[in-house]
Amino acid sequence: MKSKGFAYFLWLISIFGWLGLHRFYLWKIGTGIIWIITGGVFGFGALIDLFTLGSQVDQYNTNEELKTLRTTANEIASITKSRLS
């Protein structure tokens, strides 16, 4: 689980989002590189991230939870199938 507080901390220490450290934290490597090269898309992307970062963290955490649930469901199905065979 990723923390909203830590994501905002990274946004703050990366020159108000211009260096994109918060994007690397959320495994958005491609856009993190773009943020470094363009200064947070000339500051506009960094400003938008200020208002959307909380939902970005929520989306990341939701996706990770779904991956875990799918893996668990597949393992249960595999065990059940092998016991029934």
LINZI-V563690 format. One record per residue. N is the residue number from 0. SS is DSSP state (@ for helix, = for strand, . for the rest). PHI is phi in degrees with one decimal (none if undefined). Layout:
N:SS:PHI
N:SS:PHI
This chain:
0:.:none
1:.:-90.0
2:.:-99.5
3:@:-65.3
4:@:-60.5
5:@:-69.1
6:@:-62.1
7:@:-67.4
8:@:-61.7
9:@:-63.6
10:@:-58.7
11:@:-66.5
12:@:-76.4
13:.:-93.9
14:.:57.5
15:.:54.9
16:.:90.0
17:.:-66.5
18:.:-91.3
19:.:72.5
20:@:-58.8
21:@:-63.8
22:@:-71.4
23:@:-64.1
24:@:-58.6
25:.:-92.4
26:.:60.3
27:.:-99.6
28:@:-63.8
29:@:-58.6
30:@:-73.2
31:@:-62.2
32:@:-65.4
33:@:-61.2
34:@:-62.5
35:@:-64.4
36:@:-67.8
37:@:-104.0
38:@:66.3
39:@:66.3
40:@:51.3
41:@:59.3
42:.:89.0
43:@:-69.0
44:@:-65.1
45:@:-64.2
46:@:-67.5
47:@:-61.6
48:@:-61.0
49:@:-55.5
50:@:-91.5
51:@:-110.0
52:@:-62.5
53:@:-59.4
54:@:-71.6
55:@:-64.5
56:@:-65.5
57:@:-58.8
58:@:-63.9
59:@:-59.8
60:@:-63.3
61:@:-63.1
62:@:-62.7
63:@:-66.4
64:@:-64.2
65:@:-63.8
66:@:-60.7
67:@:-63.9
68:@:-63.1
69:@:-64.2
70:@:-62.2
71:@:-63.6
72:@:-62.8
73:@:-65.4
74:@:-65.1
75:@:-63.9
76:@:-63.4
77:@:-65.5
78:@:-64.6
79:@:-62.6
80:@:-63.0
81:@:-68.4
82:@:-75.1
83:@:-80.6
84:.:-81.3
